[in-house]
Amino acid sequence: MQNIGVRAGDSRDSLGRGRFFPFVPEHHLVPGHIGPKNWYWDWIYYPNKVGLECCSDTAVSFHYVPPNKMYELEYLLYHLRPYGINHMDPFPPPLPPDVNSIPQKVIDKYKEAAVDVKPTSGDDHAPETKQSNIKQAEQGPRDKESPMAAKEAEKVQVGI
């Protein structure tokens, strides 16, 4: 990597915990899995703890994770919602798309399509037109706007 200009750096988090690991999570989290004479201890640059303090909350990779373990981890991380924990929105909202990277021709196409959408006459409770949603999305979400309204505006902006 050094030959192509990649510089080595300290990838640990602010608590000194590692982010890149050469074994499955279990070997780093459970004391005794990595024996004291294992090559790992000779080759790590920074001292490393064993147990829950070994690994950063923002760990990037673990090696030798078999496919079945990956499915298990996916379920535990992204699908399981234990009883008693508030799940309103556990993750921050997604960033809006970078409109500067979308070709102007595509934006114009969706603006033209949005102009054609009009509420039916006599319907006092008709939803807003796509055009007004596009204008709101271009202005960015407002502080008082609900998360659902912001997501809908994003969908309209990208043409979903």
N, CA and C of each residue as an Amber inpcrd file, in Angstrom:
protein
   480
   0.8320000  -1.1920000   0.0000000   0.0000000   0.0000000   0.0000000
   0.8780000   1.2580000   0.0000000   1.9880000   1.1750000   0.6840000
   2.8800000   2.3280000   0.7560000   3.3840000   2.7080000  -0.6400000
   3.5600000   1.7260000  -1.4990000   4.0540000   1.9810000  -2.8560000
   3.0710000   2.7820000  -3.7090000   1.8030000   2.7640000  -3.3430000
   0.8280000   3.5340000  -4.1130000   0.3830000   4.7910000  -3.3720000
   1.0950000   5.1580000  -2.3300000   0.8460000   6.4360000  -1.6650000
  -0.0590000   6.3880000  -0.4420000  -0.4460000   5.1890000   0.0040000
  -1.2830000   5.0960000   1.1980000  -0.3840000   5.1990000   2.4240000
  -0.7370000   6.1300000   3.2980000   0.0740000   6.3430000   4.5030000
  -0.5760000   5.6520000   5.6970000   0.2420000   5.0380000   6.5080000
  -0.2550000   4.3770000   7.7180000  -0.6560000   5.4380000   8.7290000
  -1.6860000   5.1530000   9.5000000  -2.1410000   6.1000000  10.5100000
  -2.7880000   5.3630000  11.6660000  -3.1590000   6.1100000  12.6720000
  -3.7980000   5.5590000  13.8560000  -5.3070000   5.5440000  13.6310000
  -5.8810000   4.3540000  13.5110000  -7.3120000   4.2460000  13.2170000
  -8.1420000   3.9990000  14.4740000  -7.5310000   4.0440000  15.6440000
  -8.2770000   3.7900000  16.8790000  -9.2590000   4.9290000  17.1640000
 -10.2720000   4.6260000  17.9850000 -11.2380000   5.6530000  18.3620000
 -10.6710000   6.5150000  19.4940000 -11.4540000   7.4640000  19.9850000
 -10.9740000   8.4010000  21.0080000 -10.6670000   7.7140000  22.3440000
 -11.1530000   6.4800000  22.5290000 -10.8630000   5.7300000  23.7580000
  -9.7060000   4.7470000  23.5670000  -9.0750000   4.7910000  22.3990000
  -7.9350000   3.9190000  22.1370000  -8.3190000   2.5090000  21.7230000
  -9.5850000   2.2860000  21.3780000 -10.0260000   0.9450000  20.9800000
  -9.8790000   0.7740000  19.4670000  -9.4940000  -0.4280000  19.0510000
  -9.2370000  -0.7070000  17.6510000 -10.4880000  -0.7430000  16.7980000
 -10.2680000  -0.5770000  15.4720000 -11.3710000  -0.6250000  14.5130000
 -11.2090000  -1.7400000  13.4790000  -9.9960000  -2.2650000  13.3170000
  -9.7360000  -3.3180000  12.3320000  -9.2000000  -4.5430000  13.0710000
  -9.8170000  -5.7030000  12.8210000  -9.4780000  -6.8860000  13.5940000
  -9.2480000  -8.0920000  12.6840000  -8.2240000  -8.8980000  13.0090000
  -7.8860000 -10.0310000  12.1450000  -8.6770000 -11.3080000  12.4170000
  -9.5230000 -11.3270000  13.4400000 -10.2910000 -12.5250000  13.7580000
 -11.7720000 -12.1960000  13.8660000 -12.6030000 -13.2230000  14.0660000
 -14.0330000 -13.0230000  14.2600000 -14.2510000 -12.2530000  15.5580000
 -15.3630000 -11.5270000  15.6950000 -15.6050000 -10.7350000  16.9100000
 -15.4530000 -11.5270000  18.2070000 -15.9180000 -12.7570000  18.2080000
 -15.8490000 -13.5920000  19.4200000 -14.4250000 -13.7050000  19.9550000
 -13.4520000 -13.8520000  19.0740000 -12.0690000 -14.0210000  19.5170000
 -11.5180000 -12.7690000  20.1850000 -12.0090000 -11.6250000  19.8100000
 -11.5510000 -10.3800000  20.4140000 -12.3500000 -10.0310000  21.6690000
 -13.6100000 -10.4170000  21.6880000 -14.4930000 -10.0370000  22.7910000
 -14.4090000 -10.9740000  23.9960000 -14.1280000 -12.2460000  23.7510000
 -14.1060000 -13.2210000  24.8400000 -12.6610000 -13.4940000  25.2440000
 -12.2910000 -13.1820000  26.4860000 -10.9150000 -13.4240000  26.9430000
 -10.5380000 -14.9070000  26.8080000  -9.3170000 -15.1470000  26.3810000
  -8.8080000 -16.5020000  26.2710000  -8.8650000 -17.1060000  24.8910000
  -9.5980000 -16.4990000  23.9710000  -9.6670000 -17.0560000  22.6150000
  -8.3530000 -16.8650000  21.8590000  -7.6900000 -15.7670000  22.0890000
  -6.4050000 -15.5260000  21.4440000  -5.3390000 -15.8130000  22.4960000
  -4.6430000 -16.9080000  22.3180000  -3.6430000 -17.3310000  23.3070000
  -2.5050000 -16.3310000  23.4580000  -1.8140000 -16.3400000  24.5930000
  -0.7390000 -15.3680000  24.8480000   0.4460000 -15.5000000  23.9010000
   0.6130000 -16.6660000  23.2400000   1.7400000 -16.8590000  22.3180000
   1.3070000 -16.7130000  20.8620000   0.0900000 -16.2560000  20.6240000
  -0.4070000 -16.0710000  19.2660000   0.3620000 -14.9420000  18.5840000
   0.5470000 -15.0580000  17.2780000   1.2620000 -14.0500000  16.4940000
   0.6430000 -12.6640000  16.6340000  -0.6520000 -12.6030000  16.9010000
  -1.3740000 -11.3300000  16.9870000  -0.7150000 -10.3780000  17.9730000
  -0.3550000 -10.8780000  19.1450000   0.2060000 -10.0150000  20.1940000
   1.5720000  -9.4630000  19.8010000   2.3010000 -10.1790000  18.9390000
   3.6160000  -9.6980000  18.4900000   3.5000000  -8.6470000  17.3890000
   2.4140000  -8.6760000  16.6560000   2.3060000  -7.8200000  15.4950000
   1.4310000  -6.5800000  15.6750000   0.6370000  -6.4790000  16.7250000
  -0.1720000  -5.2720000  16.9040000   0.7360000  -4.1290000  17.3390000
   0.4830000  -2.9650000  16.8000000   1.3340000  -1.8020000  17.0820000
   0.9670000  -1.1540000  18.4100000  -0.3220000  -0.9920000  18.6590000
  -0.7950000  -0.3700000  19.8900000  -1.2700000  -1.4510000  20.8600000
  -1.0960000  -1.2280000  22.1450000  -1.6140000  -2.2170000  23.1030000
  -3.1250000  -2.3600000  22.9390000  -3.6090000  -3.5750000  23.1410000
  -5.0230000  -3.8450000  22.9380000  -5.5760000  -4.5960000  24.1370000
  -6.7810000  -4.2250000  24.5450000  -7.4420000  -4.9180000  25.6480000
  -8.2330000  -6.0960000  25.0950000  -8.5850000  -7.0140000  25.9880000
  -9.4160000  -8.1460000  25.6220000 -10.7410000  -7.9720000  26.3440000
 -11.8200000  -8.3910000  25.7230000 -13.1420000  -8.2320000  26.3170000
 -13.8760000  -7.0900000  25.6480000 -14.9220000  -6.5960000  26.2930000
 -15.7590000  -5.5650000  25.6800000 -15.0130000  -4.2610000  25.4080000
 -13.9010000  -4.0410000  26.0700000 -13.1300000  -2.8100000  25.8410000
 -12.1420000  -2.9350000  24.6830000 -12.1500000  -4.0820000  23.9960000
 -11.1960000  -4.2840000  22.8940000 -11.5650000  -3.5060000  21.6500000
 -12.8520000  -3.4260000  21.4060000 -13.3230000  -3.0220000  20.0860000
 -14.0980000  -1.7120000  20.1330000 -13.8030000  -0.8610000  19.1870000
 -14.4920000   0.4140000  19.0670000 -15.9650000   0.2010000  18.7380000
 -16.8060000   1.1260000  19.1910000 -18.2190000   1.1070000  18.8050000
 -18.3720000   1.3980000  17.3210000 -17.3100000   1.8940000  16.7120000
 -17.3250000   2.1770000  15.2780000 -16.3200000   1.2760000  14.5520000
 -16.2560000  -0.0100000  14.9580000 -15.3570000  -0.9730000  14.3180000
 -15.6810000  -1.0670000  12.8310000 -14.6550000  -1.2900000  12.0360000
 -14.8160000  -1.3340000  10.5820000 -14.8270000  -2.7620000  10.0570000
 -13.8980000  -3.6090000  10.5330000 -13.8460000  -4.9480000   9.9510000
 -13.3610000  -6.0020000  10.9320000 -13.8800000  -7.2000000  10.7100000
 -13.4270000  -8.4130000  11.3660000 -13.1870000  -9.4170000  10.2440000
 -12.1610000 -10.2390000  10.3640000 -11.8420000 -11.2100000   9.3220000
 -12.3050000 -12.5990000   9.7090000 -12.3290000 -13.4710000   8.7150000
 -12.6860000 -14.8780000   8.8930000 -14.1050000 -15.0630000   9.4210000
 -15.0120000 -14.1730000   9.0750000 -16.3970000 -14.3090000   9.5000000
 -17.1180000 -15.1620000   8.4450000 -17.5720000 -16.3610000   8.8400000
 -18.2540000 -17.2300000   7.8620000 -19.6270000 -16.6650000   7.4900000
 -20.1570000 -17.0620000   6.3400000 -21.4440000 -16.5240000   5.8650000
 -22.5860000 -16.6680000   6.8720000 -22.7110000 -17.8020000   7.5240000
 -23.8040000 -17.9790000   8.4900000 -23.6950000 -16.9890000   9.6450000
 -22.4830000 -16.7030000  10.0700000 -22.2800000 -15.7290000  11.1510000
 -22.6610000 -14.3310000  10.6550000 -22.4120000 -14.0420000   9.3800000
 -22.7910000 -12.7320000   8.8290000 -24.3050000 -12.5470000   8.8620000
 -25.0580000 -13.6100000   8.5220000 -26.5210000 -13.5350000   8.5980000
 -26.9760000 -13.3080000  10.0380000 -26.3260000 -14.0050000  10.9640000
 -26.6620000 -13.8440000  12.3810000 -26.4060000 -12.4100000  12.8380000
 -25.2570000 -11.8720000  12.4780000 -24.9190000 -10.5030000  12.8680000
 -25.8710000  -9.4950000  12.2260000 -26.2370000  -9.7270000  10.9660000
 -27.1800000  -8.8180000  10.3100000 -28.5040000  -8.7870000  11.0610000
 -28.9960000  -9.9500000  11.4450000 -30.2540000 -10.0040000  12.1910000
 -30.1360000  -9.2340000  13.5030000 -29.0690000  -9.4980000  14.2520000
 -28.9050000  -8.8610000  15.5610000 -28.7300000  -7.3530000  15.4470000
 -28.0580000  -6.8970000  14.4030000 -27.7850000  -5.4710000  14.2550000
 -28.9430000  -4.6870000  13.6360000 -29.5570000  -5.2440000  12.5970000
 -30.4810000  -4.4520000  11.8050000 -31.9520000  -4.8440000  11.9110000
 -32.2440000  -6.0190000  12.4560000 -33.6280000  -6.4720000  12.4770000
 -34.2050000  -6.6420000  13.8790000 -33.4360000  -7.1340000  14.8080000
 -33.9240000  -7.3930000  16.1580000 -34.2530000  -6.0850000  16.8620000
 -35.4370000  -6.0070000  17.4240000 -35.8660000  -4.8350000  18.1880000
 -36.3660000  -5.3280000  19.5450000 -35.4750000  -5.4250000  20.5360000
 -35.8650000  -5.9740000  21.8410000 -37.0140000  -5.1960000  22.4800000
 -37.8610000  -5.9310000  23.1870000 -39.0000000  -5.3430000  23.8690000
 -38.5110000  -4.3450000  24.9120000 -39.1970000  -3.2100000  24.9940000
 -38.8820000  -2.2150000  26.0100000 -37.9320000  -1.1260000  25.5440000
 -37.4370000  -1.2470000  24.3350000 -36.5330000  -0.2250000  23.8020000
 -37.2940000   0.5890000  22.7740000 -37.2190000   1.9020000  22.8730000
 -37.9190000   2.7890000  21.9520000 -37.2470000   2.7240000  20.5840000
 -38.0290000   2.4130000  19.5710000 -37.4750000   2.2660000  18.2180000
 -38.0060000   3.3100000  17.2600000 -38.3470000   4.4790000  17.7690000
 -38.9120000   5.5120000  16.8940000 -38.0320000   5.7300000  15.6710000
 -36.8110000   6.0500000  15.8420000 -35.8670000   6.2210000  14.7420000
 -34.4720000   6.0590000  15.3250000 -33.9820000   4.8120000  15.4440000
 -32.7120000   4.6020000  16.1120000 -31.5070000   5.1230000  15.3390000
 -31.6820000   5.4100000  14.0600000 -30.5690000   5.8710000  13.2520000
 -30.8330000   7.2920000  12.7730000 -29.8000000   8.0730000  12.5370000
 -30.0380000   9.4250000  12.0220000 -30.6710000   9.3420000  10.6370000
 -31.4330000  10.3660000  10.2510000 -32.0720000  10.3240000   8.9350000
 -31.0200000  10.3310000   7.8300000 -31.3250000   9.7220000   6.6970000
 -30.3500000   9.7140000   5.6110000 -30.1170000  11.1220000   5.0800000
 -28.9280000  11.3290000   4.5800000 -28.6020000  12.6250000   3.9990000
 -29.3840000  12.8150000   2.7050000 -29.7610000  14.0430000   2.3870000
 -30.4440000  14.2750000   1.1050000 -29.4690000  14.0040000  -0.0380000
 -29.9910000  13.6770000  -1.2110000 -29.0900000  13.4130000  -2.3300000
 -28.3250000  14.6700000  -2.7220000 -27.1520000  14.4610000  -3.2510000
 -26.3270000  15.5710000  -3.7110000 -26.8350000  15.9930000  -5.0860000
 -27.6660000  17.0530000  -5.1170000 -28.2640000  17.4720000  -6.3860000
 -27.2250000  17.9860000  -7.3660000 -26.0530000  18.3420000  -6.8760000
 -24.9980000  18.7980000  -7.7870000 -24.4660000  17.6530000  -8.6390000
 -24.6300000  16.4020000  -8.1700000 -24.1330000  15.2660000  -8.9450000
 -25.1900000  14.7170000  -9.9080000 -26.4220000  15.2190000  -9.8250000
 -27.4870000  14.7720000 -10.7240000 -27.4670000  15.6700000 -11.9640000
 -27.3980000  15.0830000 -13.1580000 -27.3780000  15.9120000 -14.3690000
 -28.6220000  16.7940000 -14.4470000 -28.4540000  18.0130000 -14.8960000
 -29.5480000  18.9800000 -14.9860000 -30.6880000  18.4390000 -15.8440000
 -30.3650000  17.6730000 -16.8660000 -31.3730000  17.0950000 -17.7490000
 -32.3310000  16.1910000 -16.9550000 -31.8080000  15.4330000 -16.0090000
 -32.6410000  14.5440000 -15.1930000 -33.5340000  15.3630000 -14.2610000
 -32.9840000  16.3920000 -13.6510000 -33.7670000  17.2510000 -12.7580000
 -34.9000000  17.9060000 -13.5340000 -34.5960000  18.4360000 -14.7250000
 -35.6200000  19.0830000 -15.5520000 -36.7210000  18.1040000 -15.9390000
 -36.3430000  16.8510000 -16.2340000 -37.3240000  15.8310000 -16.6080000
 -38.3160000  15.6170000 -15.4720000 -37.8390000  15.5200000 -14.2340000
 -38.7410000  15.2810000 -13.1100000 -39.5500000  16.5230000 -12.7550000
 -38.9930000  17.6940000 -12.9840000 -39.7690000  18.9120000 -12.7470000
 -40.9160000  19.0050000 -13.7430000 -40.6510000  18.6520000 -15.0030000
 -41.7050000  18.6710000 -16.0210000 -42.7970000  17.6670000 -15.6820000
 -42.4070000  16.4830000 -15.2470000 -43.3820000  15.4500000 -14.8870000
 -44.2090000  15.8910000 -13.6830000 -43.6110000  16.6150000 -12.7690000
 -44.3170000  17.0540000 -11.5670000 -45.3340000  18.1410000 -11.8810000
 -45.0840000  18.9550000 -12.8950000 -46.0070000  20.0300000 -13.2560000
 -47.3110000  19.4480000 -13.7670000 -47.2590000  18.2850000 -14.4150000
 -48.4540000  17.6610000 -14.9820000 -49.4040000  17.1460000 -13.9050000
 -48.9600000  16.9550000 -12.6820000 -49.8070000  16.4270000 -11.6100000
 -50.5970000  17.5650000 -11.0100000 -51.9450000  17.4480000 -11.1010000
 -52.8180000  18.4970000 -10.5610000 -53.9240000  17.8330000  -9.7650000
 -54.3670000  18.4670000  -8.6660000 -55.4730000  17.8770000  -7.9120000
 -56.7560000  17.9370000  -8.7380000 -57.6430000  16.9660000  -8.4920000
 -58.9200000  16.9550000  -9.2180000 -59.7790000  18.1010000  -8.7280000
 -60.5990000  18.6370000  -9.6190000 -61.4410000  19.7810000  -9.2480000
 -62.4660000  19.3700000  -8.2140000 -62.7580000  20.2750000  -7.2860000
 -63.7500000  20.0340000  -6.2650000 -63.2380000  19.2270000  -5.0880000
 -61.9990000  18.8300000  -5.1120000 -61.4380000  18.0450000  -4.0070000
 -60.6880000  18.9850000  -3.0770000 -61.3320000  19.3610000  -1.9810000
 -60.7220000  20.3060000  -1.0450000 -59.5930000  19.6770000  -0.2370000
 -59.5610000  18.3590000  -0.1970000 -58.5450000  17.6860000   0.6170000
 -57.4940000  17.0090000  -0.2520000 -57.2770000  17.4910000  -1.4580000
 -56.3090000  16.8770000  -2.3620000 -54.8950000  17.0960000  -1.8370000
 -54.0160000  16.1310000  -2.0210000 -52.6330000  16.3040000  -1.5750000
 -51.9250000  17.3760000  -2.3850000 -50.8270000  17.8690000  -1.8400000
 -50.0380000  18.8640000  -2.5570000 -49.5220000  18.2630000  -3.8500000
 -49.2780000  19.1060000  -4.8300000 -48.7220000  18.6130000  -6.0800000
 -47.2580000  18.2940000  -5.8800000 -46.7230000  17.4890000  -6.7850000
 -45.3080000  17.1520000  -6.7060000 -44.4490000  18.3970000  -6.8610000
 -44.9080000  19.3560000  -7.6540000 -44.1220000  20.5670000  -7.8900000
 -43.8400000  21.2890000  -6.5740000 -44.8570000  21.4240000  -5.7060000
 -44.6230000  22.1190000  -4.4400000 -43.6960000  21.3180000  -3.5500000
 -43.7630000  19.9720000  -3.6300000 -42.8350000  19.1470000  -2.8580000
 -41.4090000  19.3230000  -3.3460000 -41.2390000  19.4520000  -4.6640000
 -39.8980000  19.6710000  -5.2070000 -39.3340000  20.9870000  -4.7070000
 -40.1640000  22.0330000  -4.7110000 -39.6820000  23.3240000  -4.2060000
 -39.2860000  23.2230000  -2.7420000 -40.0910000  22.5180000  -1.9290000
 -39.7520000  22.3510000  -0.5140000 -38.4620000  21.5600000  -0.3640000
 -38.2930000  20.5120000  -1.1720000 -37.0920000  19.6920000  -1.0700000
 -35.8520000  20.4850000  -1.4520000 -35.9970000  21.3550000  -2.4780000
 -34.8600000  22.1760000  -2.8730000 -34.4700000  23.1500000  -1.7760000
 -35.4620000  23.6080000  -0.9910000 -35.1800000  24.5440000   0.0930000
 -34.6010000  23.8240000   1.2980000 -34.7280000  22.5050000   1.3680000
 -34.2330000  21.7290000   2.4990000 -35.3210000  21.5740000   3.5360000
 -35.1690000  20.5700000   4.4070000 -36.2000000  20.3310000   5.4180000
 -36.2360000  21.4440000   6.4500000 -37.4550000  21.7330000   6.9130000
 -37.6120000  22.7490000   7.9480000 -37.5340000  22.0870000   9.3100000
 -37.1380000  22.8580000  10.3200000 -36.9950000  22.3120000  11.6680000
 -38.2860000  21.7300000  12.1930000 -39.4290000  22.3490000  11.8870000
 -40.6990000  21.9100000  12.4360000 -41.3270000  20.8020000  11.6030000
 -40.7340000  20.4830000  10.4690000 -41.2970000  19.4800000   9.5790000
 -41.0990000  18.0870000  10.1700000 -42.1030000  17.2430000  10.0530000
 -41.9970000  15.8930000  10.5980000 -40.9950000  15.0800000   9.7820000
 -40.3810000  14.0520000  10.3920000 -39.4410000  13.2140000   9.6420000
 -40.0920000  12.5380000   8.4360000 -41.3610000  12.1520000   8.5700000
 -42.0310000  11.5040000   7.4450000 -42.1920000  12.4610000   6.2730000
 -42.5330000  13.7190000   6.5600000 -42.6900000  14.7060000   5.4880000
 -41.3550000  14.9500000   4.8010000 -40.2870000  14.9760000   5.5750000
 -38.9580000  15.1860000   4.9880000 -38.5980000  14.0190000   4.0800000
 -38.9230000  12.7770000   4.5020000 -38.6150000  11.6090000   3.6760000
 -39.4220000  11.6360000   2.3890000 -40.6920000  12.0340000   2.4710000
 -41.5270000  12.1150000   1.2730000 -40.9740000  13.1640000   0.3080000
 -40.5260000  14.2940000   0.8470000 -39.9470000  15.3340000  -0.0020000
 -38.6970000  14.8270000  -0.6910000 -37.8880000  14.0270000   0.0230000
 -36.6820000  13.4540000  -0.5790000 -37.0530000  12.5360000  -1.7280000
 -38.0920000  11.6800000  -1.5220000 -38.4980000  10.7620000  -2.5690000
 -38.9140000  11.5180000  -3.8220000 -39.6560000  12.6030000  -3.6520000
 -40.1090000  13.3840000  -4.7950000 -38.9220000  14.0310000  -5.4880000
 -37.9640000  14.5010000  -4.6770000 -36.8200000  15.1960000  -5.2510000
 -35.9980000  14.2780000  -6.1500000 -35.8510000  13.0220000  -5.7490000
 -35.0610000  12.0950000  -6.5610000 -35.9190000  11.3400000  -7.5700000
 -37.2260000  11.6270000  -7.5860000 -38.0840000  11.0690000  -8.6080000
 -38.6620000   9.7120000  -8.2740000 -38.7800000   9.3830000  -6.9950000
 -39.3440000   8.0830000  -6.6120000 -40.8490000   8.1840000  -6.5610000
